[in-house]
Amino acid sequence: MKLTLIEKLLGTLLVVTIVMTIVIPFIPDFFLHLV
């Protein structure tokens, strides 16, 4: 079963969106600990 280029792009976009949704809330805390 081959994925088309568009399906690969949509899948990548979906993964990036999920990762960003999880990661973004932690970014300010991370920077506060560095300072």
Distance bins in CASP14 RR format, pairs under 12 A and 6 or more apart:
PFRMAT RR
TARGET T0000
AUTHOR 0000-0000-0000
RMODE 2
METHOD distances of the structure
MODEL  1
1 7 0 0 0 0 0 1 0 0 0 0 0
2 8 0 0 0 0 1 0 0 0 0 0 0
3 9 0 0 0 0 1 0 0 0 0 0 0
3 10 0 0 0 0 1 0 0 0 0 0 0
3 11 0 0 0 0 1 0 0 0 0 0 0
3 12 0 0 0 0 0 1 0 0 0 0 0
4 10 0 0 0 0 1 0 0 0 0 0 0
4 11 0 0 0 0 0 1 0 0 0 0 0
5 11 0 0 0 0 0 1 0 0 0 0 0
5 12 0 0 0 0 0 1 0 0 0 0 0
6 12 0 0 0 0 0 1 0 0 0 0 0
6 13 0 0 0 0 0 1 0 0 0 0 0
7 13 0 0 0 0 0 1 0 0 0 0 0
7 14 0 0 0 0 0 1 0 0 0 0 0
8 14 0 0 0 0 0 1 0 0 0 0 0
8 15 0 0 0 0 0 1 0 0 0 0 0
9 15 0 0 0 0 0 1 0 0 0 0 0
9 16 0 0 0 0 0 1 0 0 0 0 0
10 16 0 0 0 0 0 1 0 0 0 0 0
10 17 0 0 0 0 0 1 0 0 0 0 0
11 17 0 0 0 0 1 0 0 0 0 0 0
11 18 0 0 0 0 0 1 0 0 0 0 0
11 19 0 0 0 0 0 1 0 0 0 0 0
12 18 0 0 0 0 0 1 0 0 0 0 0
12 19 0 0 0 0 0 1 0 0 0 0 0
13 19 0 0 0 0 0 1 0 0 0 0 0
13 20 0 0 0 0 0 1 0 0 0 0 0
14 20 0 0 0 0 0 1 0 0 0 0 0
14 21 0 0 0 0 0 1 0 0 0 0 0
15 21 0 0 0 0 0 1 0 0 0 0 0
15 22 0 0 0 0 0 1 0 0 0 0 0
15 23 0 0 0 0 0 1 0 0 0 0 0
16 22 0 0 0 0 0 1 0 0 0 0 0
16 23 0 0 0 0 0 1 0 0 0 0 0
16 24 0 0 0 0 0 1 0 0 0 0 0
17 23 0 0 0 0 0 1 0 0 0 0 0
17 24 0 0 0 0 0 1 0 0 0 0 0
18 24 0 0 0 0 0 1 0 0 0 0 0
19 26 0 0 0 0 0 1 0 0 0 0 0
20 26 0 0 0 0 0 1 0 0 0 0 0
20 27 0 0 0 0 1 0 0 0 0 0 0
21 27 0 0 0 0 0 1 0 0 0 0 0
23 29 0 0 0 0 0 1 0 0 0 0 0
23 30 0 0 0 0 1 0 0 0 0 0 0
24 30 0 0 0 0 0 1 0 0 0 0 0
26 32 0 0 0 0 0 1 0 0 0 0 0
26 33 0 0 0 0 0 1 0 0 0 0 0
27 33 0 0 0 0 0 1 0 0 0 0 0
27 34 0 0 0 0 0 1 0 0 0 0 0
28 34 0 0 0 0 0 1 0 0 0 0 0
28 35 0 0 0 0 0 1 0 0 0 0 0
29 35 0 0 0 0 0 1 0 0 0 0 0
END
